[in-house]
Amino acid sequence: MIRKYSTTLHGHRTSFSLEPLFHDELKAIADERAVPVAALIREIDDARAVDDNLSSALRLHVLEWLKKKVRDAAIS
């Protein structure tokens, strides 16, 4: 099930839709990096292309983060 979430980016309210598991992983990434979830979302938003969808960018960020963790674990 997809849920709608809201946040403020650069002074304006916006919303994005994610499965709760993706949102939980975003929170875990933010915790691991010791940054607020809103700051992480802002960083991802700033890095995406103008035509890219924020929800998709968030999912891809989670996927890349998890893939990197698996690669790092395999190297260790």
C-alpha positions as CSV (number, residue, x, y, z in Angstrom):
1,M,0.0,0.0,0.0
2,I,1.3,3.4,-0.9
3,R,1.0,6.3,1.6
4,K,1.2,10.0,1.0
5,Y,3.7,12.0,3.1
6,S,4.3,15.7,3.3
7,T,7.4,17.8,3.9
8,T,8.7,21.3,3.4
9,L,11.4,21.8,0.7
10,H,12.9,25.2,0.4
11,G,10.0,26.9,2.1
12,H,7.2,25.3,0.3
13,R,5.0,22.3,1.2
14,T,5.2,19.3,-1.1
15,S,4.0,15.7,-0.9
16,F,5.3,12.4,-2.1
17,S,3.9,8.9,-2.2
18,L,5.9,5.9,-0.9
19,E,5.3,2.5,0.4
20,P,5.8,2.6,4.2
21,L,8.8,0.2,3.9
22,F,10.6,2.8,1.7
23,H,9.8,5.5,4.1
24,D,11.1,3.4,7.0
25,E,14.4,2.9,5.1
26,L,14.6,6.7,4.5
27,K,14.3,7.2,8.2
28,A,17.0,4.5,8.8
29,I,19.3,6.2,6.3
30,A,18.8,9.6,8.0
31,D,19.4,8.1,11.4
32,E,22.6,6.4,10.2
33,R,23.8,9.7,8.7
34,A,22.6,11.6,11.8
35,V,20.5,14.0,9.8
36,P,16.8,14.8,9.9
37,V,14.6,13.0,7.4
38,A,13.6,16.3,5.9
39,A,17.2,17.2,5.3
40,L,17.8,13.9,3.6
41,I,14.7,14.4,1.4
42,R,15.9,17.9,0.5
43,E,19.3,16.6,-0.5
44,I,17.7,13.9,-2.7
45,D,15.4,16.5,-4.2
46,D,18.2,18.9,-4.9
47,A,20.2,16.1,-6.7
48,R,17.4,14.9,-9.0
49,A,16.7,16.2,-12.5
50,V,13.9,18.7,-12.9
51,D,11.8,16.2,-14.8
52,D,12.3,13.3,-12.4
53,N,9.6,12.4,-9.9
54,L,10.4,13.0,-6.2
55,S,8.8,9.7,-5.1
56,S,10.9,7.8,-7.7
57,A,14.0,9.6,-6.7
58,L,13.5,8.7,-3.1
59,R,12.9,5.0,-4.0
60,L,16.0,5.0,-6.1
61,H,18.1,6.6,-3.3
62,V,17.0,3.8,-0.9
63,L,17.8,1.1,-3.5
64,E,21.3,2.6,-4.2
65,W,21.9,2.9,-0.4
66,L,21.0,-0.7,0.2
67,K,23.0,-2.0,-2.8
68,K,26.1,-0.1,-1.5
69,K,25.7,-1.7,1.9
70,V,25.5,-5.1,0.4
71,R,28.6,-4.4,-1.7
72,D,30.5,-3.0,1.3
73,A,29.5,-6.1,3.4
74,A,30.8,-8.4,0.6
75,I,34.2,-6.6,0.5
76,S,34.6,-6.8,4.3
